[in-house]
Amino acid sequence: MTYEYKTRGTCSSKITFDLDGDTVTNVKFTGGCNGNLKGISSIVDGMTVAEIERKLSGITCGFKNTSCPDQLAQAVSEAYAKQQANK
């Protein structure tokens, strides 16, 4: 299923991705640092929610208390929780 997450506190404004069970694919960021975010999207393609959370949660960007990778970790965690609640 495709999910859309509105980011908070980052240069990117939205993240879309597919979630099949606990596997994340097709991550796309709107806005932000284009090359870096394409790289992150490629690296996490096929990872599980737990792997993404473990690797990306808590990463900050400059003076901000979050980052695009941290927002991705929050997004997939939230989507996975919603998916589990709907079972």
TORBALO-132953 format. One record per residue: x, y, z of N, C-alpha, C, O in turn. Coordinates in nm, 4 decimals. Example, Ala and Ser with C-alpha at 12.3 -4.5 7.8 and 13.67 -1.06 7.14 Angstrom:
residues 2
+----------+----------+----------+----------+----------+----------+----------+----------+----------+----------+----------+----------+
|      n.X |      n.Y |      n.Z |     ca.X |     ca.Y |     ca.Z |      c.X |      c.Y |      c.Z |      o.X |      o.Y |      o.Z |
+----------+----------+----------+----------+----------+----------+----------+----------+----------+----------+----------+----------+
|   1.3190 |  -0.5690 |   0.7800 |   1.2300 |  -0.4500 |   0.7800 |   1.3200 |  -0.3300 |   0.7800 |   1.4236 |  -0.3319 |   0.8465 |
|   1.2850 |  -0.2250 |   0.7080 |   1.3670 |  -0.1060 |   0.7140 |   1.2900 |   0.0030 |   0.7870 |   1.3409 |   0.1138 |   0.8039 |
+----------+----------+----------+----------+----------+----------+----------+----------+----------+----------+----------+----------+
***
This chain:
residues 87
+----------+----------+----------+----------+----------+----------+----------+----------+----------+----------+----------+----------+
|      n.X |      n.Y |      n.Z |     ca.X |     ca.Y |     ca.Z |      c.X |      c.Y |      c.Z |      o.X |      o.Y |      o.Z |
+----------+----------+----------+----------+----------+----------+----------+----------+----------+----------+----------+----------+
|   0.0837 |  -0.1175 |   0.0000 |   0.0000 |   0.0000 |   0.0000 |   0.0885 |   0.1242 |   0.0000 |   0.1939 |   0.1259 |   0.0635 |
|   0.0460 |   0.2268 |  -0.0705 |   0.1205 |   0.3521 |  -0.0772 |   0.0787 |   0.4445 |   0.0365 |  -0.0398 |   0.4611 |   0.0651 |
|   0.1783 |   0.5037 |   0.1001 |   0.1550 |   0.5975 |   0.2104 |   0.2156 |   0.7321 |   0.1748 |   0.3126 |   0.7403 |   0.0994 |
|   0.1573 |   0.8367 |   0.2299 |   0.2073 |   0.9723 |   0.2146 |   0.2222 |   1.0334 |   0.3536 |   0.1320 |   1.0237 |   0.4368 |
|   0.3361 |   1.0959 |   0.3775 |   0.3663 |   1.1546 |   0.5078 |   0.4105 |   1.2983 |   0.4876 |   0.5036 |   1.3247 |   0.4115 |
|   0.3442 |   1.3918 |   0.5554 |   0.3842 |   1.5327 |   0.5514 |   0.4923 |   1.5527 |   0.6571 |   0.4698 |   1.5306 |   0.7761 |
|   0.6088 |   1.5946 |   0.6118 |   0.7221 |   1.6110 |   0.7032 |   0.7056 |   1.7365 |   0.7886 |   0.6302 |   1.8280 |   0.7555 |
|   0.7791 |   1.7370 |   0.8998 |   0.7779 |   1.8507 |   0.9918 |   0.9220 |   1.8890 |   1.0240 |   1.0016 |   1.8047 |   1.0655 |
|   0.9550 |   2.0161 |   1.0049 |   1.0862 |   2.0655 |   1.0452 |   1.2000 |   2.0353 |   0.9496 |   1.3165 |   2.0405 |   0.9888 |
|   1.1683 |   2.0036 |   0.8244 |   1.2728 |   1.9741 |   0.7259 |   1.2484 |   2.0525 |   0.5978 |   1.1413 |   2.1098 |   0.5777 |
|   1.3490 |   2.0541 |   0.5119 |   1.3355 |   2.1204 |   0.3823 |   1.2418 |   2.0439 |   0.2900 |   1.1716 |   2.1044 |   0.2090 |
|   1.2399 |   1.9111 |   0.3015 |   1.1437 |   1.8337 |   0.2229 |   1.0052 |   1.8550 |   0.2844 |   0.9930 |   1.8802 |   0.4042 |
|   0.9023 |   1.8447 |   0.2025 |   0.7660 |   1.8692 |   0.2518 |   0.6808 |   1.7434 |   0.2588 |   0.5789 |   1.7406 |   0.3278 |
|   0.7226 |   1.6387 |   0.1870 |   0.6401 |   1.5183 |   0.1830 |   0.7276 |   1.3982 |   0.1481 |   0.8265 |   1.4096 |   0.0757 |
|   0.6876 |   1.2817 |   0.2024 |   0.7519 |   1.1549 |   0.1680 |   0.6408 |   1.0587 |   0.1273 |   0.5413 |   1.0443 |   0.1984 |
|   0.6581 |   0.9933 |   0.0131 |   0.5665 |   0.8865 |  -0.0261 |   0.6475 |   0.7580 |  -0.0377 |   0.7650 |   0.7602 |  -0.0741 |
|   0.5830 |   0.6462 |  -0.0064 |   0.6504 |   0.5164 |  -0.0116 |   0.5462 |   0.4064 |  -0.0113 |   0.4303 |   0.4277 |   0.0245 |
|   0.5899 |   0.2885 |  -0.0520 |   0.5058 |   0.1703 |  -0.0474 |   0.5473 |   0.0857 |   0.0715 |   0.6656 |   0.0752 |   0.1042 |
|   0.4482 |   0.0258 |   0.1355 |   0.4730 |  -0.0618 |   0.2492 |   0.3998 |  -0.1929 |   0.2239 |   0.2772 |  -0.1957 |   0.2129 |
|   0.4761 |  -0.3010 |   0.2148 |   0.4211 |  -0.4341 |   0.1938 |   0.4635 |  -0.5185 |   0.3126 |   0.5779 |  -0.5633 |   0.3197 |
|   0.3721 |  -0.5403 |   0.4057 |   0.4092 |  -0.6040 |   0.5316 |   0.4964 |  -0.5079 |   0.6087 |   0.4513 |  -0.4004 |   0.6483 |
|   0.6232 |  -0.5466 |   0.6305 |   0.7152 |  -0.4537 |   0.6981 |   0.8277 |  -0.4083 |   0.6047 |   0.9289 |  -0.3554 |   0.6507 |
|   0.8105 |  -0.4288 |   0.4736 |   0.9115 |  -0.3930 |   0.3756 |   0.8761 |  -0.2623 |   0.3049 |   0.7642 |  -0.2451 |   0.2566 |
|   0.9720 |  -0.1712 |   0.2994 |   0.9535 |  -0.0378 |   0.2422 |   1.0186 |  -0.0319 |   0.1040 |   1.1331 |  -0.0737 |   0.0866 |
|   0.9442 |   0.0205 |   0.0056 |   0.9975 |   0.0378 |  -0.1300 |   0.9457 |   0.1691 |  -0.1876 |   0.8558 |   0.2322 |  -0.1318 |
|   1.0040 |   0.2087 |  -0.3000 |   0.9580 |   0.3251 |  -0.3774 |   0.9495 |   0.4544 |  -0.2967 |   0.8514 |   0.5280 |  -0.3076 |
|   1.0509 |   0.4820 |  -0.2164 |   1.0535 |   0.6045 |  -0.1350 |   1.0815 |   0.7239 |  -0.2250 |   1.1749 |   0.7223 |  -0.3052 |
|   0.9999 |   0.8268 |  -0.2108 |   1.0187 |   0.9511 |  -0.2864 |   0.9962 |   1.0697 |  -0.1928 |   0.8969 |   1.0755 |  -0.1204 |
|   1.0900 |   1.1635 |  -0.1959 |   1.0799 |   1.2862 |  -0.1178 |   1.0374 |   1.3991 |  -0.2105 |   1.0772 |   1.4021 |  -0.3269 |
|   0.9575 |   1.4914 |  -0.1600 |   0.9230 |   1.6142 |  -0.2311 |   0.9991 |   1.7270 |  -0.1643 |   0.9845 |   1.7498 |  -0.0442 |
|   1.0810 |   1.7983 |  -0.2421 |   1.1636 |   1.9057 |  -0.1865 |   1.2890 |   1.8487 |  -0.1230 |   1.3168 |   1.7292 |  -0.1334 |
|   1.3638 |   1.9349 |  -0.0578 |   1.4854 |   1.8922 |   0.0094 |   1.6050 |   1.8831 |  -0.0839 |   1.6006 |   1.9325 |  -0.1966 |
|   1.7110 |   1.8206 |  -0.0374 |   1.8360 |   1.8059 |  -0.1125 |   1.8231 |   1.6884 |  -0.2080 |   1.8401 |   1.5730 |  -0.1687 |
|   1.7936 |   1.7182 |  -0.3316 |   1.7561 |   1.6185 |  -0.4308 |   1.8500 |   1.4987 |  -0.4390 |   1.8048 |   1.3847 |  -0.4282 |
|   1.9765 |   1.5217 |  -0.4575 |   2.0712 |   1.4109 |  -0.4730 |   2.0814 |   1.3250 |  -0.3483 |   2.0781 |   1.2022 |  -0.3563 |
|   2.0938 |   1.3898 |  -0.2325 |   2.1042 |   1.3150 |  -0.1065 |   1.9792 |   1.2313 |  -0.0817 |   1.9882 |   1.1165 |  -0.0381 |
|   1.8632 |   1.2888 |  -0.1094 |   1.7388 |   1.2167 |  -0.0826 |   1.7163 |   1.1036 |  -0.1828 |   1.6564 |   1.0018 |  -0.1481 |
|   1.7629 |   1.1200 |  -0.3057 |   1.7585 |   1.0078 |  -0.4012 |   1.8488 |   0.8952 |  -0.3511 |   1.8152 |   0.7774 |  -0.3631 |
|   1.9628 |   0.9327 |  -0.2954 |   2.0550 |   0.8325 |  -0.2406 |   1.9938 |   0.7573 |  -0.1244 |   2.0005 |   0.6345 |  -0.1192 |
|   1.9341 |   0.8296 |  -0.0312 |   1.8685 |   0.7660 |   0.0831 |   1.7577 |   0.6732 |   0.0339 |   1.7449 |   0.5607 |   0.0820 |
|   1.6779 |   0.7199 |  -0.0616 |   1.5681 |   0.6389 |  -0.1155 |   1.6208 |   0.5087 |  -0.1745 |   1.5617 |   0.4027 |  -0.1541 |
|   1.7305 |   0.5164 |  -0.2470 |   1.7896 |   0.3973 |  -0.3077 |   1.8438 |   0.3015 |  -0.2017 |   1.8256 |   0.1802 |  -0.2116 |
|   1.9096 |   0.3561 |  -0.1019 |   1.9696 |   0.2731 |   0.0035 |   1.8631 |   0.1983 |   0.0835 |   1.8816 |   0.0807 |   0.1148 |
|   1.7530 |   0.2638 |   0.1171 |   1.6519 |   0.2002 |   0.2027 |   1.5554 |   0.1117 |   0.1250 |   1.4767 |   0.0394 |   0.1861 |
|   1.5592 |   0.1153 |  -0.0079 |   1.4663 |   0.0354 |  -0.0867 |   1.4802 |  -0.1127 |  -0.0527 |   1.5875 |  -0.1707 |  -0.0691 |
|   1.3723 |  -0.1734 |  -0.0056 |   1.3724 |  -0.3141 |   0.0318 |   1.4038 |  -0.3402 |   0.1780 |   1.3979 |  -0.4549 |   0.2223 |
|   1.4372 |  -0.2361 |   0.2542 |   1.4636 |  -0.2532 |   0.3975 |   1.3319 |  -0.2695 |   0.4729 |   1.2253 |  -0.2305 |   0.4252 |
|   1.3425 |  -0.3275 |   0.5906 |   1.2253 |  -0.3379 |   0.6775 |   1.2090 |  -0.2092 |   0.7578 |   1.3012 |  -0.1284 |   0.7687 |
|   1.0911 |  -0.1929 |   0.8128 |   1.0631 |  -0.0775 |   0.8981 |   1.1636 |  -0.0731 |   1.0135 |   1.2175 |   0.0331 |   1.0445 |
|   1.1886 |  -0.1868 |   1.0765 |   1.2810 |  -0.1919 |   1.1904 |   1.4218 |  -0.1508 |   1.1508 |   1.4889 |  -0.0806 |   1.2264 |
|   1.4678 |  -0.1932 |   1.0337 |   1.6020 |  -0.1555 |   0.9875 |   1.6116 |  -0.0053 |   0.9651 |   1.7103 |   0.0576 |   1.0032 |
|   1.5092 |   0.0518 |   0.9036 |   1.5085 |   0.1965 |   0.8780 |   1.5054 |   0.2725 |   1.0093 |   1.5792 |   0.3696 |   1.0264 |
|   1.4212 |   0.2297 |   1.1020 |   1.4146 |   0.2959 |   1.2329 |   1.5504 |   0.2905 |   1.3021 |   1.5974 |   0.3915 |   1.3545 |
|   1.6133 |   0.1742 |   1.3026 |   1.7410 |   0.1558 |   1.3719 |   1.8506 |   0.2431 |   1.3108 |   1.9321 |   0.2992 |   1.3840 |
|   1.8538 |   0.2553 |   1.1800 |   1.9610 |   0.3289 |   1.1135 |   1.9378 |   0.4801 |   1.1048 |   2.0340 |   0.5569 |   1.1057 |
|   1.8109 |   0.5241 |   1.0964 |   1.7844 |   0.6648 |   1.0658 |   1.7211 |   0.7469 |   1.1784 |   1.7286 |   0.8698 |   1.1761 |
|   1.6596 |   0.6820 |   1.2757 |   1.5946 |   0.7567 |   1.3849 |   1.6951 |   0.8402 |   1.4623 |   1.8034 |   0.7934 |   1.4972 |
|   1.6579 |   0.9625 |   1.4879 |   1.7405 |   1.0498 |   1.5714 |   1.8460 |   1.1298 |   1.4973 |   1.9150 |   1.2111 |   1.5588 |
|   1.8608 |   1.1094 |   1.3672 |   1.9573 |   1.1883 |   1.2905 |   1.9060 |   1.3321 |   1.2824 |   1.7884 |   1.3557 |   1.2547 |
|   1.9952 |   1.4271 |   1.3068 |   1.9580 |   1.5679 |   1.2996 |   2.0233 |   1.6336 |   1.1789 |   2.1155 |   1.5779 |   1.1192 |
|   1.9753 |   1.7516 |   1.1433 |   2.0286 |   1.8269 |   1.0299 |   2.0610 |   1.9675 |   1.0791 |   1.9710 |   2.0448 |   1.1120 |
|   2.1895 |   2.0000 |   1.0840 |   2.2300 |   2.1329 |   1.1300 |   2.1753 |   2.1624 |   1.2684 |   2.1943 |   2.0838 |   1.3613 |
|   2.1083 |   2.2741 |   1.2821 |   2.0535 |   2.3161 |   1.4110 |   1.9157 |   2.2570 |   1.4388 |   1.8605 |   2.2774 |   1.5469 |
|   1.8606 |   2.1852 |   1.3440 |   1.7259 |   2.1273 |   1.3593 |   1.7328 |   2.0019 |   1.4454 |   1.8355 |   1.9342 |   1.4497 |
|   1.6227 |   1.9712 |   1.5141 |   1.6196 |   1.8514 |   1.5978 |   1.5693 |   1.7293 |   1.5216 |   1.5420 |   1.6258 |   1.5823 |
|   1.5568 |   1.7399 |   1.3902 |   1.5158 |   1.6291 |   1.3036 |   1.5890 |   1.6430 |   1.1710 |   1.6703 |   1.7337 |   1.1533 |
|   1.5599 |   1.5536 |   1.0788 |   1.6207 |   1.5556 |   0.9455 |   1.5292 |   1.4778 |   0.8524 |   1.4323 |   1.4161 |   0.8967 |
|   1.5596 |   1.4810 |   0.7247 |   1.4813 |   1.4015 |   0.6295 |   1.4912 |   1.2516 |   0.6608 |   1.3893 |   1.1825 |   0.6567 |
|   1.6116 |   1.1987 |   0.6923 |   1.6174 |   1.0570 |   0.7293 |   1.5364 |   1.0260 |   0.8557 |   1.4687 |   0.9234 |   0.8622 |
|   1.5430 |   1.1133 |   0.9551 |   1.4654 |   1.0942 |   1.0774 |   1.3156 |   1.0986 |   1.0477 |   1.2390 |   1.0202 |   1.1037 |
|   1.2740 |   1.1889 |   0.9609 |   1.1328 |   1.1976 |   0.9228 |   1.0892 |   1.0705 |   0.8487 |   0.9763 |   1.0246 |   0.8663 |
|   1.1769 |   1.0140 |   0.7670 |   1.1452 |   0.8883 |   0.6996 |   1.1241 |   0.7773 |   0.8021 |   1.0297 |   0.6992 |   0.7905 |
|   1.2108 |   0.7702 |   0.9014 |   1.1954 |   0.6689 |   1.0068 |   1.0614 |   0.6860 |   1.0778 |   0.9930 |   0.5876 |   1.1059 |
|   1.0238 |   0.8097 |   1.1067 |   0.8944 |   0.8352 |   1.1713 |   0.7792 |   0.7967 |   1.0791 |   0.6797 |   0.7396 |   1.1237 |
|   0.7930 |   0.8279 |   0.9510 |   0.6877 |   0.7996 |   0.8536 |   0.6613 |   0.6501 |   0.8413 |   0.5464 |   0.6064 |   0.8461 |
|   0.7677 |   0.5716 |   0.8253 |   0.7472 |   0.4273 |   0.8075 |   0.6963 |   0.3629 |   0.9357 |   0.6176 |   0.2684 |   0.9307 |
|   0.7403 |   0.4130 |   1.0495 |   0.6921 |   0.3621 |   1.1778 |   0.5422 |   0.3879 |   1.1940 |   0.4671 |   0.2996 |   1.2353 |
|   0.5005 |   0.5086 |   1.1615 |   0.3592 |   0.5460 |   1.1711 |   0.2743 |   0.4634 |   1.0740 |   0.1673 |   0.4152 |   1.1110 |
|   0.3208 |   0.4472 |   0.9520 |   0.2468 |   0.3700 |   0.8520 |   0.2346 |   0.2242 |   0.8942 |   0.1286 |   0.1634 |   0.8794 |
|   0.3435 |   0.1684 |   0.9468 |   0.3412 |   0.0295 |   0.9897 |   0.2430 |   0.0105 |   1.1060 |   0.1692 |  -0.0878 |   1.1098 |
|   0.2427 |   0.1045 |   1.2000 |   0.1489 |   0.0959 |   1.3134 |   0.0040 |   0.1020 |   1.2635 |  -0.0810 |   0.0272 |   1.3117 |
|  -0.0243 |   0.1897 |   1.1685 |  -0.1600 |   0.1993 |   1.1114 |  -0.1976 |   0.0690 |   1.0411 |  -0.3098 |   0.0200 |   1.0542 |
|  -0.1013 |   0.0136 |   0.9660 |  -0.1255 |  -0.1104 |   0.8944 |  -0.1591 |  -0.2231 |   0.9913 |  -0.2505 |  -0.3016 |   0.9662 |
|  -0.0853 |  -0.2313 |   1.1019 |  -0.1088 |  -0.3358 |   1.2008 |  -0.2428 |  -0.3172 |   1.2719 |  -0.3105 |  -0.4148 |   1.3044 |
|  -0.2803 |  -0.1923 |   1.2958 |  -0.4077 |  -0.1642 |   1.3632 |  -0.5270 |  -0.2001 |   1.2765 |  -0.6345 |  -0.2304 |   1.3282 |
|  -0.5092 |  -0.1970 |   1.1458 |  -0.6189 |  -0.2270 |   1.0529 |  -0.6335 |  -0.3751 |   1.0213 |  -0.7207 |  -0.4128 |   0.9430 |
|  -0.5508 |  -0.4586 |   1.0798 |  -0.5591 |  -0.6027 |   1.0523 |  -0.6704 |  -0.6664 |   1.1306 |  -0.6921 |  -0.7872 |   1.1200 |
+----------+----------+----------+----------+----------+----------+----------+----------+----------+----------+----------+----------+
***
